[in-house]
């Protein structure tokens, strides 16, 4: 069983919406101790962080390219983080990866270089 599993990807038309889920299990420490990040990698491009939430203090981060369109949220009871994606554009097409890293309150985990756990990714295709 993987520690971090993504779901919810698929094909959507431009302007449409999707919700991705990142379900965690068997993390070494409490879910509350971790920041969960959503990364994405488009064809021919490097993987980059799109959004992140730090469960220890609730702080969130959004890349400029998704700000105002994507919303990240965390359900501690379900140990799951969601990424709601609205107003999707063709340039949002990518494999979306979920990752987890221990992050204390007041930190900036979206700038961390090394993450503890990675999922295998879910493909999002935005096309008419």
N, C-alpha and C positions, 0 to 999 in steps of 0.2 A: 504494500500500500504506500503510495506516494504521500509525502508530507504536505505538498501543495498541489492542488488540482484546479485547473481552469475549466470553465464551461461557458456556453452562451454565444459562442461565435457563430458566424454564418454569413449568408449573402443578404445584403440590404440595398435598397435603392438610395441614391443621393437624397439627402434631406430626411432620411428615416432614422430610426432609433434602435439600439440594442442595449441589453444589459448583460454584462459579463459578471460571472461569479468566480471567486477564488476561495475554495474551501480548504481549510487547514486541518491537519490531524497529526498527532504524535510529534508536535514541536517539542524541543527539549525543555523549553521554559513556558511560562504561562502565555496565552495568546495576548494578554494585555501588555506583555513586555516587548512585543514586536511591532515594528513598522511593516506595513504591507505596501508594496509598490507594484504598479502596473507599468510594464515596459512594452515597447513595440518595435518590431523590426520589419520595415518595408523591403521589398525586393531590391537588392543592390545597395542597400543602405545599412548603416550600423544600428545596432539596438540602442534605443534611447528611452529614458524614463518619460512617461506621459503623466502619471499621477501617483500620489503616495499619501498614505494616512498613517500617522503615528498613534498607535492604540494607547500609549502611555499618557499622552496629553491631548489627543484629539486633533492635533494640528494636521493640516492638509497642504498639499502642494499640487500645482498644475503647471504643466509646460505651457508656454505662451500659445502654442498651436492648438491647444484644446481648451484653454480657459474660456469659461462662459458656455461651453457646450457639453463638457463632461462633468459628472459629479461622482465623487468617491464617497462610500459610506461603509461603516463597519457594524456588524451584528455580533457582539461578544458572545451571546448565548449560543449562536450557531457557529462561532469561530469562522466566520465567512466575511469577506470583503466584496463589495459590489462596485462595479464601474458602470454608471449609467451614461450612455453616449447618445446625445441628441444631435440633430442637424448634421448628420454624417456626410462627409465629403469623399470623393474618390481618393484623395491623398491620405485618408485615414486607413486605407487598405494596408493591412500588415498582419503578421502573427503577433498576437498579444500574449505576453508572458506575465505571470504573477511571481513575485518573489517576497521573501520574508527575511528580516534582519532584526536583531535585538537593538532596541533604540531607547535610551533613557529619556525622561521628560526634558523638554527644552532643547533637544538635539535637532539636527537637520539631516535626517536619514536619506533624503532624496539626493544628497550629495555624496553618500557613501560609495566607495569604490567596490567593496566586496560584500556580497549578500550571502546569507546562510543557506537558504533553500530556494530552489527554482522549480517552477512547474514546466511542463513540456510544451505549453502554448496552445492557443486556440486561434484559428484563422478568421479574420474579419475581412470580408470583401465588400466594398461599396461600389456598386456598378448598376447602370441601367440596362 
